[in-house]
């Protein structure tokens, strides 16, 4: 019973919520703990042998104190690794602030419960859980550093002059507590708990080896900053813990403190790097090649992970990563060929599961841009912004939290559309209308992102004149700038602007790939006046109009979209 409760709390938001592939995250977590213990053991003995042996009379003599310090050191790293795994996520979370927590508690206490409407927002429970998990991680980091520093430096002879021994424990523990608090706050504030998927997938050994110099450099910087932070806070120590030591012993004590904090932070940095390597490694959601399942339905495990797993969980991210590599690479052509089976159901399921996040992203941007008020005056300060504008910016921040997933989806649908030109023997991509849906969705999303960035796109109608020489002359638009562009133009300093720029570049590259593959077909359709009919959906687009999408597609066809 207790084991099942612990497993649920650890893997609830990461394993996808069911299915045969849920054991993947658990196996990786166990492997992470095993390799973390191995590397920590190496660091422990190297530090004891090369660094701390200089301050110990009998460094190589085994004793009960050495064995107990080794066990407690590993126990502290075990709880740190587990807390790191708990807060890790493939996408950023927006925790609830202390003021929001107090306001929600007061609302629950004072406002009567009504069945018709909820007192709290739908996502508030997840934000509260994220806030408590971050606080727990900082607390665990402090306790883990406290135990680790005591385990490392307890046996050094530099503390022999401190009596009673509780002063040694108190001094080392207070120093480690400060280091742990500093590191935990930095780790949470810098959002290092977000899993960063590498652009190039390498074997885990080479990925880990490439990150070792950066981990050592990071440990040196953080331990130096943590030492300064701890030295400032050391003034609040009671007088009995400060003591009166000779200058030489005082310098030795400070060196030991720095070595202990460096070794602990180095173990944590290596743990962080190992966690990133193991949990962002590609997993192949397919049966072995040549098996009966590979011959009949090789795409079912991948589609099950995409459709049945918890939305935006780590398992779903790994499934999208595998699908992206299958569609863009030529290592597993048999898996991509299985998407173009005769009935077309598999291809439509793949396109649907990839277009859904992009459509939701475009719909969110469209709602924010269309609801923004017209503002041609000087921008007010941040403190004078209305609640609606702050809510709009909040929605935009949240929509770009799934940037990695959106980039994969755009690349997947573009690659499948490109490969369908030569590999689709049954024409399921064209007959099902998927090509038009892909082009329309990517164009709508690109228009929404460009509008958010401040780029204005209008139809070339009466404002564009052409002289007899064939030169186009654009007339100045004397009307007011539309509301979306007027507000988006002021957001270049916003935190999401870099992601918006990258997203626009990703969408533009995906559309250009499709246009290059179908250039002849699109050129003939454009000459016959059927470009909009053949490549734009007949229903209303998610953002913009069919005429605007058609004009944007012509710019891509002329290789003038930028």
C-alpha positions in Angstrom: 0.0 0.0 0.0 2.8 2.4 1.0 4.8 1.5 -2.1 1.9 2.2 -4.4 1.2 5.6 -2.8 4.9 6.6 -3.2 4.9 5.4 -6.9 1.7 7.4 -7.6 3.2 10.6 -6.1 6.4 10.2 -8.0 5.2 9.2 -11.5 1.7 10.6 -11.6 2.6 13.6 -13.8 5.3 11.9 -15.8 4.4 8.3 -16.8 1.4 9.2 -18.9 -1.3 7.8 -16.7 -1.6 4.3 -18.0 -0.6 1.8 -20.7 2.3 -0.5 -21.2 4.8 2.3 -21.8 4.4 3.8 -18.3 7.2 1.6 -17.0 9.6 3.6 -19.1 9.8 6.6 -16.7 10.1 4.3 -13.7 13.0 2.3 -15.3 14.8 5.5 -16.2 14.3 6.9 -12.7 15.8 3.7 -11.1 18.7 3.8 -13.6 19.2 7.4 -12.7 19.5 6.6 -9.0 21.9 3.7 -9.7 24.3 5.8 -11.8 24.0 8.7 -9.5 25.1 6.5 -6.6 28.1 5.3 -8.7 29.3 8.7 -9.7 28.8 10.1 -6.1 30.9 7.2 -4.7 33.7 8.1 -7.1 33.5 11.8 -6.1 33.4 10.9 -2.4 36.5 8.8 -2.5 38.4 11.2 -4.7 37.6 14.1 -2.5 38.6 12.1 0.6 41.8 10.9 -1.0 43.0 13.9 -2.9 41.6 16.9 -1.0 40.5 16.1 2.5 43.4 13.7 3.2 45.7 16.8 3.6 43.8 17.8 6.7 43.5 14.3 8.3 46.2 12.5 10.3 45.1 9.0 9.3 43.2 9.5 6.0 43.4 5.9 4.8 42.6 4.1 8.0 39.1 2.6 7.8 36.9 3.2 10.8 33.3 3.1 11.8 33.1 6.9 11.4 34.2 6.7 7.8 31.6 4.0 7.0 28.8 5.9 8.7 29.8 9.2 6.9 29.8 7.3 3.5 26.2 6.0 4.2 24.8 9.3 5.4 26.5 11.1 2.4 24.7 8.8 0.0 21.4 9.1 1.9 21.5 12.9 1.5 22.2 12.6 -2.2 19.3 10.1 -2.5 16.7 12.5 -1.1 18.1 15.3 -3.2 17.9 13.2 -6.4 14.4 12.2 -5.6 13.3 15.8 -5.0 15.0 16.8 -8.2 13.0 14.2 -10.2 9.8 15.3 -8.6 10.0 18.9 -9.6 11.5 18.2 -13.1 9.2 18.8 -16.0 9.5 19.0 -19.8 7.7 22.4 -19.7 7.8 25.4 -17.3 5.2 25.6 -14.6 3.8 28.9 -13.2 3.6 28.5 -9.4 1.2 30.4 -7.3 2.6 33.4 -5.4 2.3 33.7 -1.6 -0.3 36.5 -2.1 -2.4 34.3 -4.4 -2.2 31.4 -1.9 -3.4 33.7 0.9 -6.2 35.2 -1.3 -7.3 31.7 -2.3 -7.4 30.6 1.4 -9.4 33.6 2.4 -11.8 33.0 -0.5 -12.4 29.4 0.5 -13.0 30.4 4.1 -15.2 33.5 3.7 -17.1 32.9 0.4 -19.8 30.2 0.6 -19.4 27.2 -1.7 -21.6 27.3 -4.8 -22.3 24.4 -7.1 -22.8 26.6 -10.1 -19.3 28.0 -10.2 -15.9 27.2 -8.8 -14.2 29.6 -6.4 -10.8 29.0 -7.8 -9.5 28.9 -11.4 -9.2 25.5 -13.1 -5.4 25.5 -13.1 -5.0 26.8 -9.6 -4.6 23.4 -8.0 -1.7 22.6 -10.3 -0.1 25.9 -9.5 -0.4 25.3 -5.8 1.1 21.9 -6.2 4.0 23.4 -8.1 4.6 26.0 -5.4 4.7 23.4 -2.6 7.0 21.2 -4.7 9.5 24.1 -5.1 9.4 24.9 -1.4 9.9 21.2 -0.7 12.9 21.1 -3.0 14.6 24.1 -1.4 14.0 22.5 2.1 15.4 19.2 0.9 18.4 20.9 -0.6 19.2 22.6 2.7 18.9 19.4 4.7 20.8 17.4 2.1 23.7 19.9 2.1 23.7 20.0 5.9 24.1 16.2 6.1 26.6 16.0 3.2 28.9 18.7 4.6 29.0 17.1 8.0 29.6 13.7 6.5 32.5 15.0 4.4 34.3 17.2 6.9 33.5 15.5 10.3 36.7 13.5 10.5 39.1 16.3 9.6 41.6 17.2 12.4 41.2 20.9 11.9 38.2 20.8 14.2 40.0 19.0 17.1 40.3 22.3 19.0 36.5 22.8 19.1 35.0 21.3 22.2 32.4 19.9 22.7 31.8 18.1 19.4 28.4 19.5 19.1 30.1 22.8 18.1 31.7 21.0 15.2 28.3 19.6 14.1 26.6 22.9 14.6 29.2 24.8 12.7 29.4 22.4 9.7 25.6 22.0 9.7 24.9 25.7 9.7 27.4 26.2 6.8 25.9 23.3 4.8 22.4 24.6 5.5 23.2 28.0 3.9 24.9 26.4 0.9 21.8 24.2 0.4 19.4 27.1 0.6 21.4 29.2 -1.8 21.6 26.3 -4.3 17.9 25.4 -4.0 16.7 29.0 -4.5 19.1 29.4 -7.5 18.0 26.1 -9.1 14.3 27.0 -8.8 14.6 30.6 -9.9 16.8 29.8 -12.9 14.3 27.2 -14.0 17.0 24.5 -14.3 14.3 21.9 -13.4 12.9 22.2 -17.0 14.2 19.3 -19.1 16.2 20.6 -22.1 16.0 18.2 -25.0 19.2 18.2 -27.1 19.1 19.1 -30.7 21.3 16.1 -31.6 20.6 12.8 -29.9 23.9 11.2 -28.9 24.5 8.0 -26.9 24.2 8.7 -23.1 27.9 8.1 -22.4 29.0 10.8 -24.9 26.3 13.2 -23.8 27.3 12.8 -20.2 31.0 13.1 -21.0 30.4 16.3 -23.0 28.7 17.9 -20.0 31.4 17.1 -17.4 33.5 20.3 -17.9 30.4 22.5 -17.8 29.3 20.8 -14.6 32.7 21.3 -12.9 32.8 24.9 -14.0 29.3 25.5 -12.7 30.1 23.8 -9.4 33.2 26.1 -9.0 31.1 29.2 -9.6 28.2 28.2 -7.4 30.4 27.1 -4.6 32.3 30.4 -4.7 29.0 32.4 -4.7 27.6 30.2 -2.0 30.7 30.6 0.1 30.4 34.4 -0.1 26.7 34.1 0.8 27.4 31.9 3.7 30.2 34.1 5.0 27.8 37.1 5.1 25.2 35.0 7.0 27.9 33.7 9.3 27.6 36.9 11.3 24.3 35.7 12.8 26.0 32.7 14.4 26.0 32.6 18.1 29.2 33.6 19.8 30.0 30.1 21.0 29.9 28.7 17.4 32.3 31.4 16.1 35.0 30.6 18.7 38.4 32.1 19.0 40.8 30.2 16.7 44.4 31.1 15.6 44.8 32.6 12.2 46.2 29.4 10.7 43.4 27.2 12.0 40.9 29.8 10.9 42.2 29.7 7.3 42.3 25.9 7.4 38.7 25.8 8.6 37.6 28.2 5.7 39.4 26.0 3.1 37.6 22.9 4.5 34.3 24.7 4.3 34.9 25.6 0.7 36.1 22.1 -0.3 33.0 20.6 1.4 30.6 22.9 -0.4 32.4 22.4 -3.7 32.2 18.6 -3.4 28.5 18.7 -2.5 27.6 21.1 -5.3 29.7 19.1 -7.8 27.7 16.0 -6.9 24.5 17.9 -7.4 25.6 19.3 -10.7 26.6 15.9 -11.9 23.3 14.6 -10.7 21.5 17.3 -12.6 23.4 16.6 -15.7 22.8 12.9 -15.5 19.1 13.5 -14.9 18.9 15.6 -18.1 20.8 13.0 -20.1 18.8 10.0 -19.1 15.3 11.6 -19.2 15.7 13.4 -22.5 17.1 10.3 -24.3 15.0 9.1 -27.2 12.9 6.0 -26.7 11.7 4.0 -29.7 8.0 3.4 -29.4 7.9 0.5 -31.9 8.1 -3.3 -31.8 11.4 -4.9 -32.9 11.9 -4.9 -36.6 11.0 -8.3 -38.1 8.5 -9.2 -35.4 4.9 -10.0 -36.0 3.7 -6.7 -34.5 6.2 -4.8 -36.7 4.7 -6.5 -39.8 1.0 -5.9 -38.9 0.7 -2.6 -37.0 4.1 -1.0 -36.1 2.6 2.4 -35.4 0.2 1.4 -32.6 2.6 1.7 -29.6 3.6 5.2 -30.7 0.0 6.4 -31.3 -1.1 4.9 -28.0 1.5 6.9 -26.2 0.5 10.1 -28.0 -3.3 9.7 -27.6 -3.7 7.9 -24.3 -0.9 9.5 -22.1 -1.4 12.4 -19.9 -1.3 15.6 -21.9 2.1 17.4 -21.8 3.6 14.6 -19.6 7.2 13.5 -20.0 6.0 10.3 -21.7 4.1 12.2 -24.3 7.1 14.5 -24.9 9.2 11.4 -25.5 6.6 10.1 -27.9 6.6 13.3 -29.9 10.4 13.3 -30.0 10.4 9.7 -31.4 7.8 10.7 -34.0 9.8 13.7 -35.0 12.9 11.7 -35.6 11.1 9.1 -37.5 9.5 11.7 -39.8 12.7 13.7 -40.4 15.3 11.0 -40.5 16.0 8.1 -42.7 17.1 5.6 -40.1 13.7 3.9 -39.7 12.0 4.4 -43.2 9.8 1.3 -42.6 8.1 3.0 -39.6 7.4 6.2 -41.7 6.1 4.0 -44.6 3.6 2.4 -42.2 1.9 5.8 -41.8 0.9 5.8 -45.4 -1.1 2.6 -45.2 -4.0 2.0 -47.6 -6.9 3.0 -45.4 -5.3 6.3 -44.4 -6.5 6.1 -40.8 -3.0 6.0 -39.4 -1.9 9.0 -41.4 -4.9 11.0 -40.3 -4.4 10.0 -36.6 -0.8 11.2 -36.8 -1.6 14.5 -38.5 -4.5 15.1 -36.0 -2.4 14.4 -32.9 0.3 16.9 -34.2 -2.0 19.6 -35.5 -4.1 19.8 -32.2 -1.4 21.5 -30.1 -0.6 24.0 -32.9 -4.3 24.7 -33.4 -4.8 25.3 -29.7 -1.7 27.6 -29.6 -3.0 29.6 -32.6 -6.5 29.8 -31.1 -5.1 31.2 -27.8 -3.1 33.9 -29.7 -6.1 34.8 -31.8 -8.3 35.3 -28.8 -5.7 37.5 -27.1 -4.9 39.6 -30.2 -8.5 40.1 -31.2 -9.6 41.1 -27.7 -6.8 43.7 -27.3 -8.1 47.3 -27.2 -7.0 49.9 -29.7 -4.2 52.0 -28.3 -2.3 54.6 -30.4 -1.3 56.7 -27.4 1.8 56.4 -25.4 2.1 53.1 -23.5 1.2 53.3 -19.8 3.5 52.0 -17.2 3.2 48.4 -16.0 1.5 49.5 -12.8 -1.3 51.2 -14.7 -2.1 48.3 -17.0 -5.7 47.0 -16.8 -6.4 43.5 -15.4 -7.5 42.4 -18.9 -4.2 43.2 -20.4 -2.3 41.4 -17.6 -4.6 38.4 -18.2 -3.8 38.5 -21.9 0.0 38.6 -21.3 -0.5 35.7 -18.9 -2.2 33.6 -21.6 0.6 34.4 -24.0 3.3 33.3 -21.5 1.5 30.1 -20.9 1.0 29.4 -24.6 4.7 29.6 -25.2 5.5 27.2 -22.4 5.0 24.4 -24.9 7.4 25.8 -27.3 9.4 22.6 -27.7 6.3 20.5 -28.3 4.9 23.0 -30.8 8.2 23.0 -32.7 8.2 19.3 -32.9 4.6 19.2 -34.1 5.3 21.8 -36.9 8.3 19.9 -38.0 6.5 16.5 -37.9 3.5 17.6 -40.1 5.8 19.4 -42.5 8.1 16.4 -42.9 5.2 14.0 -43.3 3.7 16.3 -46.0 7.0 16.5 -47.8 7.6 12.7 -47.7 4.1 12.1 -48.9 5.1 13.6 -52.2 7.2 10.5 -53.0 6.2 7.8 -50.4 2.4 8.1 -50.4 1.6 5.4 -52.8 -2.2 5.5 -52.1 -2.5 9.3 -52.1 -4.0 9.4 -48.6 -2.4 12.7 -47.7 -4.1 14.5 -50.6 -7.4 12.6 -50.6 -8.0 13.1 -46.9 -7.4 16.8 -47.1 -4.5 16.7 -44.7 -2.2 18.7 -47.0 -4.6 21.7 -47.0 -5.2 21.4 -43.3 -1.4 21.4 -42.6 -0.7 24.4 -44.8 -3.7 26.4 -43.4 -2.8 25.6 -39.8 0.9 26.5 -40.2 0.0 29.7 -42.1 -2.5 30.8 -39.5 -0.1 30.1 -36.7 2.7 32.0 -38.5 0.4 35.0 -39.1 -0.7 35.1 -35.4 2.9 34.9 -34.2 4.1 37.6 -36.6 1.2 39.8 -35.5 2.2 39.3 -31.9 5.8 40.3 -32.7 4.5 43.5 -34.3 4.7 42.6 -38.0 1.6 43.9 -39.8 0.1 41.9 -42.7 -2.7 43.3 -44.8 -4.3 42.3 -48.0 -2.9 43.9 -51.1 -6.1 45.3 -52.5 -6.9 48.9 -53.2 -3.8 50.1 -51.4 -1.5 48.6 -54.0 -1.3 50.0 -57.5 0.6 48.6 -60.5 1.9 50.8 -63.2 2.2 49.8 -66.9 5.9 48.7 -66.3 4.7 46.1 -63.8 6.1 47.9 -60.8 3.9 47.7 -57.6 3.4 51.0 -55.7 2.1 50.7 -52.2 -0.2 53.5 -51.0 0.1 54.7 -47.4 -2.6 53.6 -45.1 -3.9 56.6 -43.2 -6.2 54.6 -41.0 -5.5 53.6 -37.5 -3.2 50.7 -36.8 -5.2 47.6 -35.9 -5.4 46.7 -32.2 -3.3 43.6 -32.4 -0.3 45.1 -34.1 -0.4 48.2 -31.9 -0.1 46.2 -28.8 2.2 43.6 -30.1 4.7 46.2 -31.4 5.3 47.2 -27.8 6.2 43.7 -26.6 9.7 43.3 -28.1 11.1 43.5 -24.6 8.8 40.8 -23.3 10.3 37.5 -22.1 8.3 35.5 -24.7 9.6 37.5 -27.6 12.7 35.3 -28.2 10.5 32.2 -28.2 8.0 33.9 -30.6 10.9 34.7 -32.9 12.1 31.1 -32.8 8.6 29.8 -33.3 8.1 32.1 -36.4 11.4 30.9 -37.8 10.4 27.2 -37.2 7.0 27.7 -38.9 8.5 29.6 -41.8 11.1 26.8 -42.4 8.4 24.1 -42.2 6.2 25.9 -44.8 9.2 26.5 -47.1 9.9 22.8 -46.9 6.4 21.9 -48.1 6.5 24.6 -50.8 9.8 23.3 -52.1 8.5 19.8 -52.3 5.2 20.7 -54.1 6.5 23.7 -56.0 5.4 22.5 -59.4 1.9 21.6 -58.3 1.5 24.9 -56.4 2.8 26.8 -59.4 0.3 25.2 -61.8 -2.5 25.8 -59.3 -1.5 29.5 -58.9 -1.4 30.0 -62.7 -4.9 28.4 -63.0 -6.2 30.4 -60.1 -6.8 27.3 -58.0 -4.2 27.9 -55.3 -6.7 28.9 -52.7 -9.0 26.0 -53.6 -6.4 23.3 -53.6 -4.2 24.3 -50.6 -6.4 26.4 -48.2 -9.2 24.9 -46.2 -12.8 25.9 -47.2 -13.8 26.7 -43.6 -12.7 29.8 -41.7 -9.1 29.7 -40.6 -8.0 29.9 -37.0 -6.5 33.3 -37.6 -6.9 35.7 -40.5 -9.0 35.0 -43.6 -8.7 32.6 -46.6 -7.6 35.5 -48.8 -4.9 36.5 -46.3 -3.6 32.9 -46.1 -3.6 32.6 -49.9 -1.6 35.8 -50.2 0.9 34.6 -47.6 1.2 31.3 -49.5 2.0 33.2 -52.7 4.8 35.0 -50.9 6.2 31.6 -50.0 5.8 30.4 -53.5 7.8 33.4 -54.7 10.3 32.8 -51.9 9.7 36.3 -50.6 8.3 35.4 -47.1 10.6 36.6 -44.3 
